[in-house]
Amino acid sequence: MKKTFIAVICTSLLAITTTAQSLVDYVNPLMGTMSKFELSNGNTYPAIGLPWGMNLWTPQTGKMGDGWVYKYTDDKIVGFKQTHQPSPWMNDYGYFAIMPITGSRKFKEQDRASWFSHKAEIAKPHYYKVYLADYDVTTEITPTERAARFRFTFPKTDSAFVIIDAIDRGSYVKIIPSENKIIGYSTRNSGSVPENFKNFFVIQFDRKFDYKATWDEDHFTDSDEISSKHAGAIIGFKGLKRGDVVNAKVASSFISFEQAELNLKREIASMGFEEVKNKGQRIWEDILGRIRVSGGSEEQLHTFYSCLYRMVFFPLRMYEKDATGNIVHYSPYTGKVEPGYKFAGTGFWDTFRALYPFLHFVYPSIATEMQKGLISDYKEGGWLPEWSSPGYRGVMIGNNSASVVADAYLKGLRGYDIETLWEALKHGANNEGPHATGRRGVEYYNRLGYVPNDVKINENVARTLEYAYDDYAIYALGKALGKPDSEIQIYKERAMNYKKLFDPETLLMRPKNEDGSFTKSFNPYSWGGAYTEGNSWHYSWSVFQDIEGLKQLMGGDKMFVQMLDSVFIMPPDFGDNSYYRSIIHEMREMQIMGMGQYAHGNQPIQHMVYLYNYAGQPWKTQYWVREVMNRLYTPYADGYCGDEDNGQTSAWYVFSALGFYSVTPASTQYVIGVPLFKKAEITFENGKKLQIVAPNNSPENRYVQSITINGKISTKNYFEHFELQKGGTIEFKLGAQPNKQRGTKKSDFPFSMSLQP
């Protein structure tokens, strides 16, 4: 174990201490890949692709079908997989793999696997290269949004092969020797798709085939075309000299072979490998370059841009452009080709908190497309998704599509049919849908104001708290749209339903029975049951819309701060974990971080450190924000403290490193923390630039002494979205000791519903 750890650190340090020539060079796609089922350090894989592309590519070290596709501690690669996997827990859909080999022909994963070393591996957002030791072959990949170029450098051999694995559970391949081409499709998926779901692919080589065969489930065949439970192909080349290169162009489509060919022609055409690679780097430089930070350590720079890289993948584009240039997509709801935008691969339970607010803040154009994609979801499937991959997935809780829709509009996004989304929000808020859409327990919630604990609906406290917040989001959007009180007042009232589960005895959120009595057997440390992947100490802060109201329930500023402080000093007790029947990885991740009950590796509590701003002690937010950034994030393979989760845990870091955070999505305020860098410059799509400077920033100077906005002193504990979008300069003066006068007045506190008329 010690040797593995030392190897990881040494390799990672070597990787990140190279002088960065561009922002891309600061990104480590291997951050978070040293994970496993029992313990997540990110649960990521090296995603090689373009921002929000339709497809990603990754080296595969795990067994096909295993969600842990790439583990840093593995030592063999079995293929290079086109993937759409948002997380190991969701697994993948429509995937296939390519693998070069030499020697005898083979196909099965365990037979074709090759040893590799991280010392002979280069991973960048737009480029991957690795040496496959068993075959003396170097593989390189560079992607576009829906296509990619491969470059295989072979040794001297008469038996060079490339395997195309279309994966099991129903697949097809056809070898077309006259065109040096292979086409095929994969139907492999993890659910939420119709029976006709296929990912069509086309692979064009630059050499004629000297050998060819297809794979039929468990044996080779001489046929050029095969449809099988598990189809594949192998093509070979003779007479290669050492250093000879075989190039391949790959594209895919969820619509048809013809569309895959069109995607290949549009996105690669005659571009060579280096041209595609350079274009990919320029795209990444633009996306990463919207935020430029400086004045931090090399490790902090690598962590920041590695996190930003993770934030701009999911949800993936699932739409394509037809021959006439129209936006179309294969619908996982109707099984047909439909007009309009479509995105897939995100769970709003995770990402409504910071990822989507960040997209609305810095990348509103793509976020507008995502809103259009939600309209497609609703029109074709009848519901907004809460987890999509690519259709509705029946996991997690809440109705947080309301937050994503409301936050976008309230942050100024326009140019889409908001009225259809408004109807979708009301529909979801008042009905229970399939596959975790709508609201489970909605009849109880709308009648009682909470989901009871004794009606066989699990995670009922978590559901109630999230529904109440979602009702706030619906109310806020309705108010912005000018909807009449007769239509929106009910959502304003329901936004206060969190109060119905507050227990004045424990000062925590506690499950309640249908008759109005609190459940007697209550252990605030116990995970699960009435809570989602956490306990009462984690979920009791989930009153994003009304922290002031929660504070008053707890007894005011002093007691509220004591409750916040308690989180960090309590032992990491799991209570009675019988709900999960074992210690789940989220429990273990909290336990080993040495921060008491603060479980940053999971989403429900991530905003908690910012809540001191609502009780007149913002310096404690500054202390704990810096502690979390310093202790729980690094740019290495073990760089996260739990699941990265489609950009959410990364978004916490990026927001926090800039000096503020979206405690209340669907409002226009960001709560202030403390910046990590001496300078950050954000370039908005409106052309304005915002500079955030902290000239005397240092590890010791973590406390805010004063803040000026365009030269004017501000004592507020928050920034306003539209003021930031105007650009200008925010200057933080930092010091080694807290300023216990700044931000202590109630007029300085951030938004809460209780403080609004």
Solvent accessible surface area in square Angstrom, and as a share of the most:
residue,aa,sasa,rsa
1,M,197,0.88
2,K,154,0.65
3,K,174,0.74
4,T,56,0.33
5,F,103,0.43
6,I,89,0.45
7,A,47,0.37
8,V,3,0.02
9,I,41,0.21
10,C,76,0.46
11,T,21,0.12
12,S,5,0.03
13,L,76,0.38
14,L,128,0.63
15,A,61,0.47
16,I,5,0.03
17,T,85,0.49
18,T,92,0.54
19,T,101,0.59
20,A,21,0.16
21,Q,150,0.67
22,S,25,0.16
23,L,16,0.08
24,V,1,0.00
25,D,42,0.22
26,Y,34,0.13
27,V,9,0.05
28,N,18,0.09
29,P,0,0.00
30,L,22,0.11
31,M,1,0.01
32,G,0,0.00
33,T,1,0.01
34,M,35,0.15
35,S,8,0.05
36,K,99,0.42
37,F,125,0.52
38,E,107,0.48
39,L,39,0.20
40,S,0,0.00
41,N,22,0.11
42,G,1,0.01
43,N,14,0.07
44,T,15,0.09
45,Y,12,0.04
46,P,0,0.00
47,A,1,0.01
48,I,0,0.00
49,G,0,0.00
50,L,9,0.04
51,P,7,0.04
52,W,9,0.03
53,G,0,0.00
54,M,1,0.00
55,N,2,0.01
56,L,0,0.00
57,W,1,0.00
58,T,0,0.00
59,P,0,0.00
60,Q,1,0.00
61,T,15,0.09
62,G,11,0.11
63,K,162,0.69
64,M,31,0.14
65,G,21,0.20
66,D,56,0.29
67,G,6,0.05
68,W,34,0.12
69,V,4,0.02
70,Y,5,0.02
71,K,53,0.23
72,Y,11,0.04
73,T,75,0.44
74,D,46,0.24
75,D,64,0.33
76,K,80,0.34
77,I,0,0.00
78,V,13,0.08
79,G,0,0.00
80,F,0,0.00
81,K,4,0.02
82,Q,1,0.00
83,T,0,0.00
84,H,1,0.00
85,Q,1,0.01
86,P,11,0.07
87,S,10,0.07
88,P,11,0.07
89,W,94,0.33
90,M,12,0.05
91,N,34,0.18
92,D,0,0.00
93,Y,4,0.02
94,G,0,0.00
95,Y,3,0.01
96,F,0,0.00
97,A,1,0.00
98,I,1,0.01
99,M,1,0.00
100,P,0,0.00
101,I,0,0.00
102,T,18,0.11
103,G,38,0.37
104,S,79,0.51
105,R,107,0.39
106,K,47,0.20
107,F,5,0.02
108,K,88,0.37
109,E,34,0.15
110,Q,138,0.61
111,D,71,0.37
112,R,1,0.01
113,A,18,0.14
114,S,0,0.00
115,W,129,0.45
116,F,16,0.07
117,S,48,0.31
118,H,33,0.15
119,K,160,0.68
120,A,43,0.33
121,E,20,0.09
122,I,77,0.39
123,A,18,0.14
124,K,54,0.23
125,P,0,0.00
126,H,1,0.01
127,Y,14,0.05
128,Y,0,0.00
129,K,70,0.30
130,V,1,0.00
131,Y,81,0.31
132,L,0,0.00
133,A,51,0.40
134,D,82,0.42
135,Y,13,0.05
136,D,41,0.21
137,V,0,0.00
138,T,25,0.15
139,T,0,0.00
140,E,12,0.05
141,I,0,0.00
142,T,0,0.00
143,P,1,0.01
144,T,12,0.07
145,E,44,0.20
146,R,19,0.07
147,A,1,0.01
148,A,0,0.00
149,R,26,0.09
150,F,0,0.00
151,R,48,0.18
152,F,0,0.00
153,T,40,0.23
154,F,3,0.01
155,P,15,0.10
156,K,163,0.69
157,T,22,0.13
158,D,98,0.51
159,S,34,0.22
160,A,0,0.00
161,F,18,0.08
162,V,0,0.00
163,I,1,0.01
164,I,0,0.00
165,D,3,0.02
166,A,0,0.00
167,I,1,0.01
168,D,43,0.22
169,R,154,0.56
170,G,23,0.22
171,S,2,0.02
172,Y,28,0.11
173,V,0,0.00
174,K,70,0.30
175,I,3,0.02
176,I,35,0.18
177,P,53,0.34
178,S,107,0.69
179,E,84,0.37
180,N,36,0.18
181,K,21,0.09
182,I,0,0.00
183,I,23,0.12
184,G,0,0.00
185,Y,39,0.15
186,S,0,0.00
187,T,28,0.16
188,R,21,0.08
189,N,44,0.22
190,S,40,0.26
191,G,30,0.28
192,S,35,0.22
193,V,31,0.18
194,P,35,0.22
195,E,183,0.82
196,N,76,0.39
197,F,2,0.01
198,K,50,0.21
199,N,0,0.00
200,F,28,0.12
201,F,0,0.00
202,V,1,0.00
203,I,0,0.00
204,Q,44,0.20
205,F,6,0.02
206,D,79,0.41
207,R,84,0.31
208,K,139,0.59
209,F,25,0.11
210,D,55,0.28
211,Y,65,0.25
212,K,74,0.31
213,A,2,0.01
214,T,0,0.00
215,W,14,0.05
216,D,40,0.21
217,E,84,0.38
218,D,89,0.46
219,H,93,0.42
220,F,40,0.17
221,T,33,0.19
222,D,130,0.67
223,S,51,0.33
224,D,48,0.25
225,E,84,0.38
226,I,21,0.11
227,S,82,0.53
228,S,17,0.11
229,K,127,0.54
230,H,40,0.18
231,A,0,0.00
232,G,0,0.00
233,A,0,0.00
234,I,0,0.00
235,I,0,0.00
236,G,1,0.01
237,F,4,0.02
238,K,124,0.53
239,G,54,0.52
240,L,3,0.02
241,K,136,0.57
242,R,164,0.60
243,G,40,0.39
244,D,24,0.12
245,V,47,0.27
246,V,0,0.00
247,N,29,0.15
248,A,1,0.01
249,K,42,0.18
250,V,0,0.00
251,A,0,0.00
252,S,0,0.00
253,S,0,0.00
254,F,4,0.02
255,I,34,0.17
256,S,28,0.18
257,F,47,0.19
258,E,131,0.59
259,Q,12,0.05
260,A,0,0.00
261,E,60,0.27
262,L,38,0.19
263,N,4,0.02
264,L,14,0.07
265,K,148,0.63
266,R,105,0.38
267,E,30,0.14
268,I,1,0.00
269,A,52,0.40
270,S,108,0.69
271,M,34,0.15
272,G,32,0.31
273,F,10,0.04
274,E,79,0.36
275,E,94,0.42
276,V,2,0.01
277,K,43,0.18
278,N,73,0.37
279,K,88,0.37
280,G,2,0.02
281,Q,55,0.24
282,R,151,0.55
283,I,58,0.30
284,W,0,0.00
285,E,37,0.17
286,D,76,0.39
287,I,16,0.08
288,L,0,0.00
289,G,13,0.12
290,R,45,0.17
291,I,0,0.00
292,R,124,0.45
293,V,13,0.08
294,S,54,0.35
295,G,41,0.39
296,G,27,0.26
297,S,56,0.36
298,E,80,0.36
299,E,69,0.31
300,Q,43,0.19
301,L,17,0.08
302,H,4,0.02
303,T,3,0.02
304,F,0,0.00
305,Y,1,0.00
306,S,1,0.00
307,C,0,0.00
308,L,0,0.00
309,Y,1,0.00
310,R,20,0.07
311,M,0,0.00
312,V,0,0.00
313,F,3,0.01
314,F,15,0.06
315,P,4,0.02
316,L,2,0.01
317,R,32,0.12
318,M,2,0.01
319,Y,11,0.04
320,E,0,0.00
321,K,92,0.39
322,D,35,0.18
323,A,87,0.67
324,T,111,0.64
325,G,39,0.37
326,N,86,0.44
327,I,37,0.19
328,V,17,0.10
329,H,0,0.00
330,Y,9,0.04
331,S,0,0.00
332,P,9,0.06
333,Y,44,0.17
334,T,53,0.31
335,G,10,0.10
336,K,135,0.57
337,V,77,0.44
338,E,35,0.15
339,P,104,0.65
340,G,23,0.22
341,Y,45,0.17
342,K,0,0.00
343,F,14,0.06
344,A,0,0.00
345,G,0,0.00
346,T,6,0.04
347,G,0,0.00
348,F,4,0.02
349,W,5,0.02
350,D,7,0.04
351,T,0,0.00
352,F,2,0.01
353,R,12,0.04
354,A,0,0.00
355,L,0,0.00
356,Y,6,0.02
357,P,1,0.01
358,F,0,0.00
359,L,0,0.00
360,H,3,0.01
361,F,1,0.00
362,V,0,0.00
363,Y,3,0.01
364,P,32,0.20
365,S,69,0.44
366,I,12,0.06
367,A,0,0.00
368,T,22,0.13
369,E,38,0.17
370,M,8,0.04
371,Q,0,0.00
372,K,61,0.26
373,G,1,0.01
374,L,12,0.06
375,I,17,0.09
376,S,11,0.07
377,D,4,0.02
378,Y,46,0.17
379,K,140,0.59
380,E,35,0.16
381,G,25,0.24
382,G,30,0.29
383,W,35,0.12
384,L,10,0.05
385,P,4,0.03
386,E,9,0.04
387,W,11,0.04
388,S,4,0.03
389,S,1,0.00
390,P,0,0.00
391,G,1,0.01
392,Y,19,0.07
393,R,31,0.11
394,G,52,0.50
395,V,51,0.29
396,M,51,0.23
397,I,7,0.04
398,G,4,0.03
399,N,6,0.03
400,N,1,0.00
401,S,1,0.01
402,A,0,0.00
403,S,0,0.00
404,V,2,0.01
405,V,0,0.00
406,A,0,0.00
407,D,1,0.01
408,A,0,0.00
409,Y,29,0.11
410,L,29,0.15
411,K,8,0.04
412,G,33,0.32
413,L,6,0.03
414,R,126,0.46
415,G,64,0.62
416,Y,28,0.11
417,D,63,0.33
418,I,23,0.12
419,E,84,0.38
420,T,27,0.16
421,L,0,0.00
422,W,1,0.00
423,E,84,0.38
424,A,2,0.02
425,L,5,0.02
426,K,41,0.17
427,H,59,0.26
428,G,7,0.06
429,A,0,0.00
430,N,55,0.28
431,N,58,0.30
432,E,97,0.43
433,G,15,0.14
434,P,65,0.41
435,H,110,0.49
436,A,37,0.29
437,T,2,0.01
438,G,4,0.04
439,R,0,0.00
440,R,95,0.35
441,G,4,0.04
442,V,16,0.09
443,E,96,0.43
444,Y,52,0.20
445,Y,1,0.00
446,N,53,0.27
447,R,132,0.48
448,L,44,0.22
449,G,6,0.06
450,Y,12,0.05
451,V,1,0.00
452,P,0,0.00
453,N,49,0.25
454,D,81,0.42
455,V,28,0.16
456,K,189,0.80
457,I,17,0.08
458,N,59,0.30
459,E,24,0.11
460,N,2,0.01
461,V,0,0.00
462,A,0,0.00
463,R,20,0.07
464,T,0,0.00
465,L,0,0.00
466,E,2,0.01
467,Y,1,0.00
468,A,0,0.00
469,Y,1,0.00
470,D,0,0.00
471,D,0,0.00
472,Y,9,0.03
473,A,0,0.00
474,I,0,0.00
475,Y,27,0.10
476,A,15,0.12
477,L,0,0.00
478,G,0,0.00
479,K,122,0.52
480,A,51,0.40
481,L,37,0.19
482,G,62,0.60
483,K,39,0.17
484,P,75,0.47
485,D,102,0.53
486,S,110,0.71
487,E,47,0.21
488,I,5,0.02
489,Q,71,0.32
490,I,70,0.36
491,Y,8,0.03
492,K,59,0.25
493,E,96,0.43
494,R,35,0.13
495,A,0,0.00
496,M,51,0.23
497,N,9,0.05
498,Y,1,0.00
499,K,88,0.37
500,K,86,0.36
501,L,1,0.00
502,F,14,0.06
503,D,5,0.02
504,P,97,0.61
505,E,144,0.64
506,T,43,0.25
507,L,34,0.17
508,L,4,0.02
509,M,0,0.00
510,R,31,0.11
511,P,8,0.05
512,K,29,0.12
513,N,32,0.16
514,E,69,0.31
515,D,118,0.61
516,G,38,0.37
517,S,51,0.33
518,F,53,0.22
519,T,19,0.11
520,K,188,0.80
521,S,101,0.65
522,F,39,0.16
523,N,64,0.33
524,P,31,0.19
525,Y,54,0.20
526,S,20,0.13
527,W,2,0.01
528,G,4,0.04
529,G,27,0.26
530,A,9,0.07
531,Y,8,0.03
532,T,2,0.01
533,E,38,0.17
534,G,0,0.00
535,N,0,0.00
536,S,0,0.00
537,W,22,0.08
538,H,3,0.02
539,Y,1,0.00
540,S,0,0.00
541,W,0,0.00
542,S,1,0.01
543,V,0,0.00
544,F,4,0.02
545,Q,0,0.00
546,D,0,0.00
547,I,0,0.00
548,E,15,0.07
549,G,7,0.07
550,L,0,0.00
551,K,0,0.00
552,Q,95,0.42
553,L,60,0.30
554,M,3,0.01
555,G,60,0.58
556,G,12,0.11
557,D,50,0.26
558,K,157,0.66
559,M,71,0.32
560,F,0,0.00
561,V,7,0.04
562,Q,79,0.35
563,M,16,0.07
564,L,0,0.00
565,D,41,0.21
566,S,27,0.17
567,V,0,0.00
568,F,19,0.08
569,I,139,0.71
570,M,24,0.11
571,P,85,0.54
572,P,46,0.29
573,D,60,0.31
574,F,21,0.09
575,G,28,0.27
576,D,84,0.44
577,N,38,0.19
578,S,70,0.45
579,Y,85,0.32
580,Y,54,0.20
581,R,219,0.80
582,S,63,0.41
583,I,66,0.34
584,I,36,0.18
585,H,15,0.07
586,E,16,0.07
587,M,0,0.00
588,R,86,0.31
589,E,2,0.01
590,M,4,0.02
591,Q,65,0.29
592,I,92,0.47
593,M,46,0.21
594,G,59,0.56
595,M,4,0.02
596,G,10,0.09
597,Q,0,0.00
598,Y,2,0.01
599,A,5,0.04
600,H,3,0.02
601,G,7,0.07
602,N,6,0.03
603,Q,1,0.00
604,P,3,0.02
605,I,1,0.01
606,Q,1,0.00
607,H,6,0.03
608,M,0,0.00
609,V,0,0.00
610,Y,0,0.00
611,L,0,0.00
612,Y,0,0.00
613,N,2,0.01
614,Y,4,0.02
615,A,5,0.04
616,G,10,0.09
617,Q,46,0.20
618,P,4,0.02
619,W,30,0.11
620,K,52,0.22
621,T,0,0.00
622,Q,7,0.03
623,Y,77,0.29
624,W,42,0.15
625,V,0,0.00
626,R,6,0.02
627,E,20,0.09
628,V,0,0.00
629,M,5,0.02
630,N,68,0.35
631,R,112,0.41
632,L,12,0.06
633,Y,7,0.03
634,T,35,0.21
635,P,0,0.00
636,Y,16,0.06
637,A,0,0.00
638,D,39,0.20
639,G,2,0.02
640,Y,4,0.01
641,C,1,0.01
642,G,0,0.00
643,D,9,0.05
644,E,7,0.03
645,D,21,0.11
646,N,8,0.04
647,G,0,0.00
648,Q,0,0.00
649,T,0,0.00
650,S,0,0.00
651,A,0,0.00
652,W,0,0.00
653,Y,3,0.01
654,V,0,0.00
655,F,0,0.00
656,S,0,0.00
657,A,1,0.01
658,L,1,0.00
659,G,0,0.00
660,F,0,0.00
661,Y,2,0.01
662,S,2,0.01
663,V,2,0.01
664,T,6,0.03
665,P,1,0.01
666,A,1,0.01
667,S,11,0.07
668,T,39,0.23
669,Q,30,0.13
670,Y,0,0.00
671,V,3,0.02
672,I,5,0.03
673,G,0,0.00
674,V,0,0.00
675,P,3,0.02
676,L,9,0.04
677,F,3,0.01
678,K,88,0.37
679,K,80,0.34
680,A,4,0.03
681,E,38,0.17
682,I,0,0.00
683,T,38,0.22
684,F,6,0.02
685,E,76,0.34
686,N,86,0.44
687,G,56,0.54
688,K,103,0.44
689,K,105,0.45
690,L,3,0.02
691,Q,53,0.23
692,I,3,0.01
693,V,25,0.14
694,A,0,0.00
695,P,78,0.49
696,N,60,0.31
697,N,9,0.04
698,S,35,0.22
699,P,97,0.61
700,E,117,0.52
701,N,33,0.17
702,R,32,0.12
703,Y,31,0.12
704,V,3,0.02
705,Q,46,0.21
706,S,32,0.20
707,I,1,0.01
708,T,32,0.19
709,I,56,0.28
710,N,93,0.48
711,G,67,0.65
712,K,156,0.66
713,I,117,0.59
714,S,18,0.12
715,T,64,0.37
716,K,73,0.31
717,N,0,0.00
718,Y,35,0.13
719,F,6,0.02
720,E,61,0.28
721,H,2,0.01
722,F,96,0.40
723,E,93,0.42
724,L,6,0.03
725,Q,31,0.14
726,K,128,0.54
727,G,10,0.09
728,G,29,0.28
729,T,51,0.30
730,I,1,0.00
731,E,73,0.33
732,F,0,0.00
733,K,119,0.50
734,L,3,0.02
735,G,13,0.12
736,A,52,0.40
737,Q,131,0.58
738,P,39,0.24
739,N,38,0.19
740,K,111,0.47
741,Q,143,0.64
742,R,20,0.07
743,G,1,0.01
744,T,46,0.27
745,K,140,0.60
746,K,127,0.54
747,S,74,0.48
748,D,4,0.02
749,F,12,0.05
750,P,3,0.02
751,F,31,0.13
752,S,0,0.00
753,M,15,0.07
754,S,54,0.35
755,L,88,0.44
756,Q,87,0.39
757,P,147,0.93
